[in-house]
Amino acid sequence: MKIFDIAHNIFSAIGERIKRMLPNPKDSTESKNFKTTVYLLIGGLFSMLTVAVIAFMAYVQPLDETVIPNLTGEDFREAVIVLQNKKLIPYLDFQFTNSPEEKDKIMNQDPKPREKVRIGSRVTLVVSKGITYDRLGNYIGKPLPEVEKMLATLNRRQEIVILKKPINYISHRSPAGTVIAQNPNPGAPLSDQLTQLELTVSKGQGQTEYTVGNYLGRDFTSVISDLQRDNIAFVFVVIEGTPDQAGKIVSQNVPPESTIDAGAYLLLEMVKPNRVPEGKIFGVYTYNIPEFGAPVLVKVEAEVMGRRSILLSQERFGGRLTLPYILDREAEIFVTVAGEEKQPEKAQPY
């Protein structure tokens, strides 16, 4: 009972003190005015504090939020930088799509553009991995160099399709270098096993045959000049022979006055010269020209002391180039194929 009495006395004392603090009809006028003024000041300060807190919260809350930008169609690398600058956490979800042009582009995002989120929130970006290669593409009608680039892209991570060599070139109304047939057919399923792609490529409707002359017994330099003029591709082979045959053609695989297909090679056998001018050497320059879908200009030049001279300028589809020569010992030989100059080689005696 004593505990309840003590508590009752404490609350009664507090109540009496509060009554005395509040305005009371029994108070004098001065006391009433004083109490009223004090409570008005306290109420005003409390109201001002409340307004200040509300204003502060209204100001601080937007600083903790940001607006999601529209990243659809952007490169995912640039999108990541944008999100990091906004103090957001990017999460990348890579998926295959139906277009190779969409590769590395943002296809979808969550949250959506213009939504407000708190700083530090995660933003999911769906990124295209490009087209899934489960079926063979349609390469008919495309230029051969473009097809080769497409295959290189296809085989970037794993070799799936290889191009069968040599490529089959035929005369066709399509522009030279255009793929006109393929095997397997477009849409053929691809698997983990390597697929060999066979292409038939147009070589155009230009001149398809050339007439071969009689080169037997002639000096090799004059024969090269004629073959260059007639645009007949050739391969030289050096063999042993008699002194009177030195430097001359002793055999040709296509009889004189016969025809040879454009792009085919005329095989010529010659005997090594037994004498060359002092300070010069006899040699044979060889180079493997990449296969092209159309004839390209092949130029072979010799350079001595900074001055160049042309040894051969001829259109070829590709294949092996063998060019006999008599040059200065210090000469360097340059070959240019389709406008691209290759690494020079020093002239070497045969």
HUTA-V894815 format. One record per run of one state. SS is the DSSP state (alpha for helix, beta for strand, coil for the rest). FROM is the first residue (numbers start at 1). LEN is the number of residues. If there is no record, write none. Layout:
# HUTA-V894815
ss=[SS	SS]
from=[FROM	FROM]
len=[LEN	LEN]
This chain:
# HUTA-V894815
ss=[coil	alpha	coil	alpha	coil	beta	coil	beta	alpha	coil	beta	coil	alpha	coil	beta	coil	beta	coil	beta	coil	beta	coil	beta	alpha	coil	beta	coil	beta	coil	beta	coil	beta	coil	beta	coil	beta	coil	beta	alpha	coil	beta	coil	alpha	beta	coil	beta	coil	beta	coil	beta	coil	beta	coil	beta	coil	beta	coil	beta	coil	beta	coil	beta	coil	beta	coil]
from=[1	2	22	29	64	65	68	75	76	86	89	98	100	103	105	111	116	119	122	132	135	136	143	144	155	161	164	168	171	178	184	189	190	195	203	209	212	219	220	231	233	240	243	246	247	248	253	259	262	265	272	280	290	296	305	307	317	319	329	332	338	340	342	345	347]
len=[1	20	7	35	1	3	7	1	10	3	9	2	3	2	6	5	3	3	10	3	1	7	1	11	6	3	4	3	7	6	5	1	5	8	6	3	7	1	11	2	7	3	3	1	1	5	6	3	3	7	8	10	6	9	2	10	2	10	3	6	2	2	3	2	4]
